[in-house]
Amino acid sequence: MRTWMMAAVAALALLGAPVGATQAAEIVVYLNQATESGVKELASAFEKASGHKVNVSFQGGPNLNQKINEGTTGDVTSLGLQQFDDFVKSGKVVAGSVVEYARVGNGVAIKTGTPKPDISTPDTFKQAMLNAKSIGHTNAGTGPFNTRLFQKLGIYDQIKSRITIVEGRLVAAAVAAGDIEIGIQQTNVIQPYAGTDYLGPLPAELMEYGRVGAGVLTASKQPEVAAAFIKFMADPANAPLLRKAAMEPPAH
């Protein structure tokens, strides 16, 4: 039996639900683009292992917060870990149900057909930023990490006039359109994107990670299955599924 199947079986057993006798249920997971790739991989594996259905519901912009705050019927939400505090305090997410299951860092992309700078070391990444005619990133999610990164490298004042804060579209879309030369965004969001080449993640010495969690919504009609899925998401045995989705398991 595959490792992820064993993890799902164990999760269901811990909830007191005999796997063979458990009636198949459908749960809904609300999330935004920041965690979509990893949750989809995990959901597909959990479905195969448990027989339950996981409906991954993408919510753009402010829609995710609205869904949660309005108590729209759903079972799980996947968010940046720091975002859960208010939802737990307001009673929208079940207290004690939140589990950290992944982390996300930033990666770099350029327009297809343009020269590929070396970003493999802190020094070469720094030089690539200094050489770039324009750099783009967002101010959401892991976007603010970049300002601290440029300050850490001692180049922020030199390049700040060439930095564009991308809003209303993916950073990779701005790169593909030729509006910026180098784009930086979460590794699982910036790739793949037609018309761009992904150069890779930031050098390990420069990487800053955003922590990601999942919690059971108080509006859930299937709280036990929701909790089993979250346990499955956080199982270290399923780290390969996160890496396949360009995310990473939590640091231990």
C-alpha positions in Angstrom: 0.0 0.0 0.0 1.4 3.4 -0.9 2.6 5.7 1.9 -0.1 8.3 1.4 -2.8 5.6 1.4 -1.5 4.4 4.8 -1.6 8.0 6.1 -5.2 8.4 5.1 -6.2 5.1 6.6 -4.4 6.1 9.9 -6.1 9.5 9.9 -9.6 8.0 9.6 -8.8 5.3 12.1 -7.8 7.9 14.7 -11.1 9.5 14.3 -12.8 6.2 15.2 -14.1 5.7 11.7 -13.5 2.2 10.2 -12.3 2.8 6.7 -14.3 0.1 5.1 -17.5 1.1 6.8 -17.2 4.9 6.5 -19.8 6.4 4.2 -18.3 8.5 1.4 -18.7 12.2 2.0 -17.9 15.3 0.0 -16.0 18.2 1.6 -15.3 21.7 0.3 -12.0 23.4 0.8 -11.9 27.2 0.3 -8.6 28.7 -0.6 -6.8 31.3 -2.8 -4.1 30.9 -5.3 -1.3 30.9 -2.7 -2.0 27.3 -1.7 -4.1 25.9 -4.6 -1.4 23.8 -6.2 -0.5 21.9 -3.1 -4.1 21.4 -1.9 -5.1 20.0 -5.2 -2.3 17.4 -5.2 -3.2 16.4 -1.6 -6.9 16.3 -2.3 -6.5 14.0 -5.3 -4.4 11.6 -3.2 -6.8 11.7 -0.2 -9.7 10.9 -2.5 -8.0 7.8 -3.8 -7.0 6.7 -0.4 -10.3 7.4 1.5 -13.1 7.3 -1.0 -14.2 10.8 0.0 -14.6 13.6 -2.4 -12.7 16.9 -1.9 -14.0 19.9 -3.8 -11.2 22.5 -4.0 -12.9 25.9 -4.4 -10.7 28.7 -5.6 -11.7 32.1 -4.3 -9.9 35.2 -5.7 -9.3 38.5 -4.1 -11.5 39.3 -1.1 -13.9 36.5 -1.9 -12.1 34.0 0.4 -12.5 36.2 3.5 -16.1 36.9 2.5 -16.9 33.2 2.2 -15.5 32.4 5.6 -17.0 35.5 7.4 -20.4 34.8 6.0 -20.4 31.3 7.2 -21.0 29.9 3.7 -21.3 26.1 3.8 -17.8 24.6 3.5 -15.5 22.4 5.5 -11.9 23.4 5.4 -9.9 26.6 4.6 -6.2 26.8 3.7 -4.5 30.1 4.5 -1.3 31.8 5.6 -0.9 30.6 9.2 -1.1 34.1 10.7 -4.5 34.7 9.0 -6.2 32.1 11.2 -6.1 34.1 14.5 -9.0 36.4 13.6 -11.1 33.6 12.2 -10.7 31.5 15.3 -11.5 34.5 17.5 -14.7 35.3 15.5 -15.8 31.6 15.7 -15.5 31.0 11.9 -12.7 28.4 12.3 -12.9 25.7 14.9 -10.5 26.4 17.8 -7.7 23.8 18.0 -8.3 22.5 14.4 -5.6 24.6 12.7 -2.5 22.6 11.6 0.5 23.9 9.8 1.1 21.7 6.7 3.4 23.6 4.3 5.6 26.6 3.6 6.1 28.7 0.5 9.0 30.7 -0.7 9.7 32.9 -3.7 11.0 32.0 -7.2 12.2 34.0 -10.2 10.9 34.1 -13.8 11.9 35.9 -17.0 10.3 36.2 -20.5 10.9 33.3 -22.8 13.7 34.0 -25.3 15.6 36.5 -23.1 19.0 35.9 -21.6 18.9 33.8 -18.4 20.8 35.4 -15.5 22.5 33.2 -12.9 20.6 33.4 -9.6 22.1 30.3 -8.0 24.1 32.1 -5.3 23.5 35.2 -3.2 26.2 37.0 -5.1 24.9 36.1 -8.6 21.3 36.8 -7.5 22.3 40.2 -6.2 24.1 41.0 -9.5 21.1 39.9 -11.5 18.9 42.3 -9.6 21.4 45.1 -10.1 21.6 44.4 -13.9 17.8 44.2 -14.4 16.1 47.1 -16.1 12.9 46.3 -14.2 11.8 44.0 -11.4 8.3 43.1 -10.4 6.7 41.5 -7.3 3.4 41.8 -5.4 2.7 43.2 -2.0 0.6 40.3 -1.0 1.5 36.9 0.6 5.3 36.5 0.3 5.6 39.7 -1.8 6.8 41.9 1.1 9.7 39.5 1.7 11.4 41.0 -1.4 11.8 44.5 0.1 13.5 43.0 3.2 15.6 40.8 0.9 16.8 43.8 -1.2 17.6 45.7 2.0 19.5 42.7 3.4 21.6 42.6 0.2 22.2 46.4 0.5 20.8 47.2 -3.0 17.3 48.5 -2.2 18.1 52.1 -2.7 19.9 51.4 -6.0 17.0 49.4 -7.5 13.8 50.8 -5.9 13.1 53.1 -8.9 13.0 50.0 -11.1 10.7 47.9 -8.9 7.0 47.6 -10.0 4.4 46.3 -7.5 2.2 44.1 -9.6 -1.5 44.2 -8.9 -4.6 42.6 -10.4 -2.6 39.9 -12.3 0.1 37.3 -11.8 3.7 38.5 -11.8 4.3 35.9 -14.5 1.7 37.6 -16.6 3.5 40.9 -16.4 6.8 39.1 -17.3 5.2 37.4 -20.3 3.8 40.7 -21.5 7.2 42.3 -21.3 6.1 44.8 -18.7 8.9 43.7 -16.4 12.2 42.0 -17.1 12.4 39.9 -13.9 9.5 38.7 -11.8 9.5 37.3 -8.3 6.6 35.5 -6.7 5.8 32.3 -4.8 7.3 29.3 -6.4 4.0 27.6 -6.8 2.3 30.6 -8.3 5.0 32.0 -10.7 5.3 28.7 -12.6 4.4 27.3 -15.0 3.2 30.2 -17.1 3.2 30.4 -20.9 5.7 32.9 -22.3 8.0 32.7 -19.3 11.0 30.7 -18.2 11.3 29.8 -14.6 14.8 30.3 -13.3 14.3 28.6 -10.0 13.8 29.5 -6.3 15.8 32.1 -4.5 19.2 30.8 -3.2 18.7 28.9 0.0 20.7 31.5 2.0 18.2 34.2 0.9 15.0 32.3 1.1 12.3 33.5 3.5 9.2 31.2 3.8 5.6 31.9 4.5 3.9 29.4 6.8 0.7 27.7 5.6 -2.1 26.1 7.6 -5.5 24.5 7.2 -8.4 24.6 9.7 -11.9 23.2 10.0 -14.7 25.7 9.3 -17.4 25.9 12.0 -19.9 25.8 9.1 -18.7 22.3 8.2 -21.3 19.5 7.8 -18.6 16.9 7.7 -16.2 18.0 10.5 -14.7 14.5 11.0 -13.8 14.0 7.4 -12.5 17.6 7.3 -10.2 16.9 10.2 -9.1 13.6 8.6 -8.1 15.5 5.4 -6.2 18.1 7.4 -4.3 15.3 9.2 -3.5 13.8 5.8 -2.3 17.2 4.6 0.2 17.6 7.4 1.5 14.0 7.4 5.3 14.1 6.7 4.7 11.0 4.4 2.9 13.3 2.0 5.8 15.8 1.6 6.5 14.6 -2.0 3.0 15.7 -3.0 3.8 19.2 -1.7 7.1 19.3 -3.5 5.4 18.1 -6.7 3.2 21.2 -6.4 6.3 23.5 -5.9 5.6 23.9 -2.2 7.6 22.6 0.8 6.7 20.8 4.0 7.1 22.7 7.3 10.5 23.1 8.8 11.0 20.7 11.8 
